[in-house]
Amino acid sequence: MDAIRDVLDDARAREVMLSADEAAQMAASHMASEQASSIKVVYNLTGTILHTNLGRAILAEEAVEAADKVMRNAIALEYDITGGGRGERDDIVRDLLCRLTGAEDATLVNNNAAAVLLTLNTLAAGRSVIVSRGELIEIGGAFRMPDIMASAGAKLVEVGTTNRTHYRDYENAINAETGALLKVHTSNYRIEGFTKSVSANDLSTLAAEHNIPLVDDLGSGTLIGLSQFGLPDEPTVSKALSAGADLVTFSGDKLLGGPQAGFIVGRRDLIANINKNPMKRAMRVDKIRLAAIEATLRLYQDPERLIARLPTYRALSRNIDDIKACAGRLAPKVAAYLGAQFSVEVGACESQVGSGAAPTATLPSVGFVIRPACRQHEGQALQGLADALRSLPAPVIGRIKSQAFVLDLRCLEDEAGFLANLEQFTTKDGGVGRGAGPA
Ligand SMILES: *Cc1c(COP(=O)(O)O)cnc(C)c1O
């Protein structure tokens, strides 16, 4: 009845007459679309591998299977199988995290924002935390270091300047109120030119002298080096720990390639305090994600297999000739689907990691460079194309660059699905682009 009312209201508003059959049919399709999930699977052809707005990391099959199994079954989540008593849910991944990072102890929460908030609240509520002015990051959304600091109940003490912070700046700011020294990885920007920052190594000496913990928020963090993919190295978690950080925080769904999570690794006594903080309970990870995290971390035990199994690293390491071959196979068919209104060329483009890792680095890639055949109303035609691709059953997300619509093929694995999806391509002005699709 609601659907029929909606259809009739809409018809009245548009002043059109509907037959009973037409109204019934429209109501039925209205209901069908209301039933459809509002979660849309999309093709991420933006060239940004870890796109925060598109859900960041795609999980490995192993992680998907592990999550599937725990969703269908009762599991020993907080239950000690040997003794039959109560156990700790973190135990499922603690040893693995320690082994992979060299940390003494480890714990995990909902995401890295929570990890930072919980760490600061535990170490420095009612006290102060010293941070360089060059590292007062905003990650996007509501994650701004000064705000997180305030939410944690800690007082932010900024030292140095935007481009230069010295050892003595930290040293002079330390007093009886100081709860922690914080180093923040400048995930999504670089300050270049006349710059100076204090290494974690030096900071750890200062922190130890004053018996104050040093926290290093790595953001993405990674367990393996990135130079093997032709990218500048991001700091690995084990390097940050061996440089002397007492605690290191990092994300689960950035370069680690797992589900959303935030890890805190480092000194056992500090982790114990964190685990006792009542806030921790409000940030805990559920069994589905714990299972997926464990399976993801296990892949790191076998570095040879890791790159092939983890979609994030598969995309990062994908050979350019392989992408080119994919583009060559698909181009004629895509051109046929889009029709004479558009020219589809195979061209060079540049991918990036995304989600605040190696922000200024790009990886050479290949994609479709699509231009309207008619130069008149070019901008409008490009926007129309972007809209039409976003209206597909599985929206295809690309980007507009230099008067062209670019689809980077680095992250496209399912070529057959991509083509089947394109069969539904129509532009708004009724121009069903395709003659009859590819022969
Ligand atoms: C991404 C990031 C965060 C937030 O991590 P989420 O997992 O998105 O909550 C915090 N700090 C830094 C430096 C980051 O790069």
The ligand as an SDF file (V2000), in Angstrom:
LIG
                    3D

 15 15  0  0  0  0  0  0  0  0999 V2000
   44.6840    6.6760    9.5260 C   0  0  0  0  0  0  0  0  0  0  0  0
   45.3340    7.2190   10.7110 C   0  0  0  0  0  0  0  0  0  0  0  0
   44.6740    7.2340   11.9570 C   0  0  0  0  0  0  0  0  0  0  0  0
   43.2740    6.7220   12.1070 C   0  0  0  0  0  0  0  0  0  0  0  0
   43.2190    5.3590   11.8340 O   0  0  0  0  0  0  0  0  0  0  0  0
   41.7910    4.6360   11.5380 P   0  0  0  0  0  0  0  0  0  0  0  0
   42.1750    3.2020   11.4770 O   0  0  0  0  0  0  0  0  0  0  0  0
   41.2960    5.2260   10.2700 O   0  0  0  0  0  0  0  0  0  0  0  0
   40.9340    4.9400   12.7010 O   0  0  0  0  0  0  0  0  0  0  0  0
   45.3470    7.7390   13.0380 C   0  0  0  0  0  0  0  0  0  0  0  0
   46.5880    8.2470   12.9300 N   0  0  0  0  0  0  0  0  0  0  0  0
   47.2460    8.2640   11.7470 C   0  0  0  0  0  0  0  0  0  0  0  0
   48.6340    8.8390   11.7050 C   0  0  0  0  0  0  0  0  0  0  0  0
   46.6580    7.7530   10.6050 C   0  0  0  0  0  0  0  0  0  0  0  0
   47.2960    7.7650    9.4280 O   0  0  0  0  0  0  0  0  0  0  0  0
  1  2  1  0
  2  3  1  0
  2 14  2  0
  3  4  1  0
  3 10  2  0
  4  5  1  0
  5  6  1  0
  6  7  2  0
  6  8  1  0
  6  9  1  0
 10 11  1  0
 11 12  2  0
 12 13  1  0
 12 14  1  0
 14 15  1  0
M  END
$$$$
